[in-house]
Every structure is written in C-alpha cells, then in structure tokens.
Amino acid sequence: MDAAHHDTVLAVTSHTPHLIAYTMVGVADHIKRVTESEVIKYSAAGFRDFTRIAASDPTMWRDVFLQNKDAVLDILGRFAEELFVLQRAIRMGDGQHLHDYFTRTRAIRRGIIEAGQDTAAPDFGRSATPATPAAAAGSTPAAE
C-alpha cells in the first residue's frame, strides 16, 4: 500500500471518525443548558461511543490531523457531502432514501463483524481472519 492510499484508508477508518466524535462531543458542550445534566443522564450507546473516542490523546490527534491534512480534508469533504444528502432526505421526508442508505451502511458493520474485527484484541481480530482468498480455502500462497 503506498503512502497516499494508506493516508486515505486511515482517514476513513480512524482519523475522520475521531474528528467526528470530537465534534459531536463539542456540540454537546456548546449546548450548556443540556450538558449541565441531560447529556450525561441520557447518554445512549451512540453518544457513549463518541465520548469514548473523544477521550483519546489530544496531542496525538492534533499531530495526526496536521500531518495527514490532505487525506483528512478530502474525506471530510466527502463526509460533508454525504451529510448534506442525508439532511435533505430528512428535510424532504424521503424515508426510502434513508432506509436504503442505512441498509447499505449496515452491511459495512456486518462485514466488520464477519471479518472478526469486532473485538478488543490488540490485533482487532485480524489473526482470526484469513488474509487471502487462498488462505480462506485452506491453502497458502506458497503452496500454490
């Protein structure tokens, strides 16, 4: 994987999700009348996940964003476009678009689970997942 491709993959799978988490918690912080008690009192799993991610090392993430700004800005632009489309679907009452979108994105989560990556293991379940189609079939690339 070349450096630019690596930066894009990490911008999608790690960097931008962290920035989104920091932002969502920041939004809650800006709504002082809510954050005084209700945000903590009524935190559901989604917001708790955001706060877990947003508890990451601020110095490290500052450096990550500044060092990988091109890839992060590209993915943030794409995120903003997707968010705008979803905003419009909600505003227009386009339930079918929302359902179709959520169905497609739900499949990503299922793929992560099926790949064995929904784990707290240090290798994120990767050692349990065959690295290649040949490994999945029970042979190794060297044996072919």
TORKOL-4160 file (C-alpha; in steps of 0.2 Angstrom, whole numbers, padded with zeros to 4 digits, m for minus):
144
<pt num="1" X="0000" Y="0000" Z="0000"/>
<pt num="2" X="0008" Y="0017" Z="m0005"/>
<pt num="3" X="0008" Y="0031" Z="0007"/>
<pt num="4" X="m0006" Y="0041" Z="m0001"/>
<pt num="5" X="m0018" Y="0026" Z="m0001"/>
<pt num="6" X="m0013" Y="0022" Z="0017"/>
<pt num="7" X="m0017" Y="0040" Z="0022"/>
<pt num="8" X="m0034" Y="0039" Z="0013"/>
<pt num="9" X="m0039" Y="0022" Z="0021"/>
<pt num="10" X="m0034" Y="0029" Z="0039"/>
<pt num="11" X="m0043" Y="0045" Z="0036"/>
<pt num="12" X="m0059" Y="0035" Z="0033"/>
<pt num="13" X="m0056" Y="0021" Z="0046"/>
<pt num="14" X="m0048" Y="0031" Z="0060"/>
<pt num="15" X="m0045" Y="0050" Z="0058"/>
<pt num="16" X="m0061" Y="0056" Z="0052"/>
<pt num="17" X="m0071" Y="0046" Z="0064"/>
<pt num="18" X="m0061" Y="0053" Z="0078"/>
<pt num="19" X="m0064" Y="0071" Z="0072"/>
<pt num="20" X="m0082" Y="0067" Z="0071"/>
<pt num="21" X="m0083" Y="0061" Z="0089"/>
<pt num="22" X="m0073" Y="0076" Z="0095"/>
<pt num="23" X="m0085" Y="0087" Z="0086"/>
<pt num="24" X="m0101" Y="0078" Z="0092"/>
<pt num="25" X="m0095" Y="0080" Z="0110"/>
<pt num="26" X="m0090" Y="0098" Z="0107"/>
<pt num="27" X="m0108" Y="0101" Z="0100"/>
<pt num="28" X="m0115" Y="0094" Z="0116"/>
<pt num="29" X="m0103" Y="0105" Z="0126"/>
<pt num="30" X="m0109" Y="0121" Z="0117"/>
<pt num="31" X="m0127" Y="0117" Z="0122"/>
<pt num="32" X="m0123" Y="0122" Z="0140"/>
<pt num="33" X="m0141" Y="0120" Z="0146"/>
<pt num="34" X="m0141" Y="0102" Z="0140"/>
<pt num="35" X="m0124" Y="0097" Z="0145"/>
<pt num="36" X="m0127" Y="0103" Z="0163"/>
<pt num="37" X="m0136" Y="0086" Z="0166"/>
<pt num="38" X="m0146" Y="0079" Z="0152"/>
<pt num="39" X="m0132" Y="0074" Z="0141"/>
<pt num="40" X="m0124" Y="0063" Z="0154"/>
<pt num="41" X="m0140" Y="0057" Z="0162"/>
<pt num="42" X="m0147" Y="0052" Z="0145"/>
<pt num="43" X="m0132" Y="0046" Z="0136"/>
<pt num="44" X="m0136" Y="0032" Z="0125"/>
<pt num="45" X="m0124" Y="0019" Z="0117"/>
<pt num="46" X="m0120" Y="0030" Z="0102"/>
<pt num="47" X="m0115" Y="0046" Z="0112"/>
<pt num="48" X="m0106" Y="0035" Z="0124"/>
<pt num="49" X="m0096" Y="0028" Z="0109"/>
<pt num="50" X="m0092" Y="0046" Z="0104"/>
<pt num="51" X="m0086" Y="0051" Z="0121"/>
<pt num="52" X="m0075" Y="0035" Z="0122"/>
<pt num="53" X="m0067" Y="0040" Z="0105"/>
<pt num="54" X="m0066" Y="0059" Z="0110"/>
<pt num="55" X="m0057" Y="0054" Z="0126"/>
<pt num="56" X="m0041" Y="0050" Z="0115"/>
<pt num="57" X="m0025" Y="0059" Z="0117"/>
<pt num="58" X="m0027" Y="0077" Z="0111"/>
<pt num="59" X="m0009" Y="0079" Z="0107"/>
<pt num="60" X="m0008" Y="0064" Z="0097"/>
<pt num="61" X="m0023" Y="0068" Z="0087"/>
<pt num="62" X="m0018" Y="0086" Z="0084"/>
<pt num="63" X="m0002" Y="0079" Z="0076"/>
<pt num="64" X="m0011" Y="0066" Z="0066"/>
<pt num="65" X="m0023" Y="0079" Z="0059"/>
<pt num="66" X="m0009" Y="0091" Z="0055"/>
<pt num="67" X="0002" Y="0078" Z="0047"/>
<pt num="68" X="m0012" Y="0070" Z="0037"/>
<pt num="69" X="m0022" Y="0085" Z="0032"/>
<pt num="70" X="m0024" Y="0082" Z="0014"/>
<pt num="71" X="m0032" Y="0065" Z="0016"/>
<pt num="72" X="m0042" Y="0071" Z="0031"/>
<pt num="73" X="m0049" Y="0086" Z="0022"/>
<pt num="74" X="m0053" Y="0075" Z="0007"/>
<pt num="75" X="m0063" Y="0063" Z="0017"/>
<pt num="76" X="m0071" Y="0077" Z="0027"/>
<pt num="77" X="m0077" Y="0085" Z="0011"/>
<pt num="78" X="m0085" Y="0068" Z="0006"/>
<pt num="79" X="m0092" Y="0067" Z="0023"/>
<pt num="80" X="m0100" Y="0084" Z="0022"/>
<pt num="81" X="m0107" Y="0079" Z="0005"/>
<pt num="82" X="m0115" Y="0063" Z="0012"/>
<pt num="83" X="m0121" Y="0073" Z="0027"/>
<pt num="84" X="m0130" Y="0086" Z="0016"/>
<pt num="85" X="m0138" Y="0072" Z="0006"/>
<pt num="86" X="m0145" Y="0064" Z="0022"/>
<pt num="87" X="m0150" Y="0081" Z="0029"/>
<pt num="88" X="m0160" Y="0084" Z="0013"/>
<pt num="89" X="m0168" Y="0067" Z="0014"/>
<pt num="90" X="m0174" Y="0070" Z="0032"/>
<pt num="91" X="m0180" Y="0088" Z="0027"/>
<pt num="92" X="m0190" Y="0081" Z="0012"/>
<pt num="93" X="m0196" Y="0066" Z="0022"/>
<pt num="94" X="m0188" Y="0054" Z="0010"/>
<pt num="95" X="m0189" Y="0039" Z="0021"/>
<pt num="96" X="m0185" Y="0027" Z="0006"/>
<pt num="97" X="m0168" Y="0036" Z="0003"/>
<pt num="98" X="m0164" Y="0035" Z="0022"/>
<pt num="99" X="m0169" Y="0017" Z="0023"/>
<pt num="100" X="m0158" Y="0012" Z="0008"/>
<pt num="101" X="m0143" Y="0022" Z="0014"/>
<pt num="102" X="m0144" Y="0014" Z="0031"/>
<pt num="103" X="m0146" Y="m0003" Z="0024"/>
<pt num="104" X="m0130" Y="m0001" Z="0013"/>
<pt num="105" X="m0120" Y="0006" Z="0028"/>
<pt num="106" X="m0127" Y="m0008" Z="0040"/>
<pt num="107" X="m0119" Y="m0020" Z="0028"/>
<pt num="108" X="m0102" Y="m0012" Z="0032"/>
<pt num="109" X="m0104" Y="m0016" Z="0050"/>
<pt num="110" X="m0109" Y="m0033" Z="0047"/>
<pt num="111" X="m0094" Y="m0035" Z="0036"/>
<pt num="112" X="m0083" Y="m0029" Z="0051"/>
<pt num="113" X="m0091" Y="m0042" Z="0062"/>
<pt num="114" X="m0090" Y="m0056" Z="0050"/>
<pt num="115" X="m0071" Y="m0052" Z="0047"/>
<pt num="116" X="m0069" Y="m0054" Z="0066"/>
<pt num="117" X="m0064" Y="m0037" Z="0069"/>
<pt num="118" X="m0077" Y="m0033" Z="0082"/>
<pt num="119" X="m0065" Y="m0037" Z="0096"/>
<pt num="120" X="m0055" Y="m0029" Z="0109"/>
<pt num="121" X="m0040" Y="m0040" Z="0105"/>
<pt num="122" X="m0024" Y="m0030" Z="0101"/>
<pt num="123" X="m0024" Y="m0037" Z="0083"/>
<pt num="124" X="m0043" Y="m0032" Z="0081"/>
<pt num="125" X="m0047" Y="m0050" Z="0076"/>
<pt num="126" X="m0035" Y="m0050" Z="0061"/>
<pt num="127" X="m0026" Y="m0065" Z="0066"/>
<pt num="128" X="m0043" Y="m0075" Z="0065"/>
<pt num="129" X="m0047" Y="m0068" Z="0048"/>
<pt num="130" X="m0039" Y="m0077" Z="0033"/>
<pt num="131" X="m0028" Y="m0064" Z="0024"/>
<pt num="132" X="m0031" Y="m0070" Z="0006"/>
<pt num="133" X="m0044" Y="m0080" Z="m0003"/>
<pt num="134" X="m0032" Y="m0094" Z="m0004"/>
<pt num="135" X="m0030" Y="m0094" Z="0015"/>
<pt num="136" X="m0048" Y="m0095" Z="0016"/>
<pt num="137" X="m0049" Y="m0110" Z="0005"/>
<pt num="138" X="m0036" Y="m0119" Z="0016"/>
<pt num="139" X="m0020" Y="m0117" Z="0006"/>
<pt num="140" X="m0006" Y="m0104" Z="0007"/>
<pt num="141" X="0000" Y="m0093" Z="m0007"/>
<pt num="142" X="0017" Y="m0103" Z="m0006"/>
<pt num="143" X="0008" Y="m0119" Z="m0009"/>
<pt num="144" X="0000" Y="m0113" Z="m0025"/>
